[in-house]
């Protein structure tokens, strides 16, 4: 497996154009869907190479290593990149399942998905369009209706590195340790440590922390969650540890991060957020 790096995404939902150039193998705690309308791409998803031609859809679940190996000069299409928590109806599937095949061909997908892709392409320059989440919700409903899911732990795809990342994707909010994770995967602690240091080029604790802070950033944008709730929802044992990790990762306090997303023109949202900040 080639070296993999962890890519941190700042936005909750990205609806825009596809990658225009090759991109090395990476993982992130978001879903990445690529819909090609012109040209073609060659991707590697969980160590499976797929050719994505017009009408095809490629999907990488959270923490699944994937790369853009080749992008044709005329390639065009739609990329959907979003947190698995964006639409709660699908969160469990994204966290605990995986696709039997990361490629949905043009021949097997419902024709309604083409209409949705065109509609979403029409709003790529309007990130706050009121229909954006509605389109995404409907798109995912069609996607799950025509793809085969399988339990992550029972049917892990790809090599051991993929299996490790898939397991952690489902369990990172639990009190994971190098020892407990190695035991769950049936490998030695030293072997697991080597996977992170030699193949993923990040240590085990840093990787877990990246996933937890990414989840925290998502939840902090929702004023209905208090910071105390977020601490435990993200797997931290106490607020002090969470605050220290958040500062190191985001270079600001959780309260400062949350304040960036408060709509001061909405007195109700502001009141809720101020209560959560307290």
JOLIN-V340027 format. One record per residue. OMEGA is omega as a letter, one per 30 degrees, with the letter a starting at -180 (NA if undefined). D_FIRST is the distance of its C-alpha to the first C-alpha in whole Angstrom. Layout:
BEGIN
OMEGA:D_FIRST + OMEGA:D_FIRST
END
This chain:
BEGIN
a:0 + l:4 + a:7 + l:8 + a:12 + a:15 + l:17 + l:21 + a:23 + a:27 + l:28 + a:29 + l:29 + l:28 + a:29 + a:29 + l:28 + l:24 + a:22 + a:24 + l:21 + a:17 + a:15 + a:12 + a:9 + l:11 + l:13 + a:17 + l:19 + l:21 + l:21 + a:20 + a:22 + l:22 + a:25 + l:26 + a:30 + a:29 + l:27 + l:24 + l:20 + a:17 + l:14 + a:11 + a:11 + l:9 + l:7 + a:11 + a:12 + l:16 + a:19 + a:21 + a:25 + a:28 + a:29 + l:25 + l:24 + a:20 + l:19 + l:17 + l:18 + l:18 + l:15 + l:12 + l:9 + a:11 + l:11 + a:15 + l:14 + l:18 + a:21 + a:24 + a:27 + a:29 + l:26 + l:28 + a:28 + l:27 + l:25 + a:25 + a:24 + l:25 + l:25 + l:25 + a:28 + l:30 + a:32 + a:32 + a:33 + a:29 + a:28 + l:27 + a:26 + a:23 + a:23 + a:23 + l:22 + l:19 + l:20 + l:20 + a:19 + a:18 + l:20 + a:24 + a:26 + a:29 + a:31 + a:30 + l:30 + a:34 + l:36 + l:37 + l:33 + l:34 + l:37 + l:35 + l:32 + l:36 + a:37 + l:34 + l:34 + a:38 + a:37 + l:34 + a:36 + a:38 + a:36 + a:38 + a:40 + a:41 + a:39 + a:36 + l:35 + l:37 + a:35 + l:32 + a:33 + l:35 + a:32 + l:30 + l:32 + a:32 + a:28 + l:28 + a:31 + l:30 + a:26 + l:25 + l:24 + a:23 + a:23 + a:19 + a:20 + a:21 + a:19 + a:15 + l:13 + a:9 + a:8 + l:9 + l:8 + a:9 + l:12 + a:13 + l:13 + l:15 + a:17 + l:18 + a:19 + a:22 + a:23 + l:22 + l:26 + a:27 + a:28 + l:24 + l:24 + a:21 + a:23 + l:24 + l:20 + a:19 + a:22 + a:22 + l:18 + l:20 + a:18 + l:19 + a:20 + l:18 + l:15 + l:15 + l:16 + l:13 + a:10 + a:12 + a:13 + a:10 + a:7 + l:9 + l:12 + a:15 + a:17 + a:18 + l:21 + a:20 + l:18 + a:20 + l:23 + l:21 + a:21 + a:25 + l:26 + l:25 + l:27 + l:30 + l:30 + a:30 + l:33 + l:35 + l:35 + a:37 + a:41 + l:41 + l:39 + l:40 + l:38 + l:39 + a:38 + l:34 + a:34 + l:34 + a:32 + l:29 + l:29 + a:31 + a:34 + a:36 + a:37 + l:37 + l:33 + a:32 + a:35 + l:33 + a:30 + l:31 + a:32 + a:30 + a:27 + l:30 + l:32 + l:35 + l:37 + l:36 + l:39 + l:39 + a:36 + a:38 + l:41 + a:39 + l:39 + l:42 + a:44 + l:48 + l:50 + a:49 + a:51 + l:50 + a:46 + l:47 + l:49 + a:47 + a:44 + l:47 + l:47 + l:44 + a:43 + NA:46
END
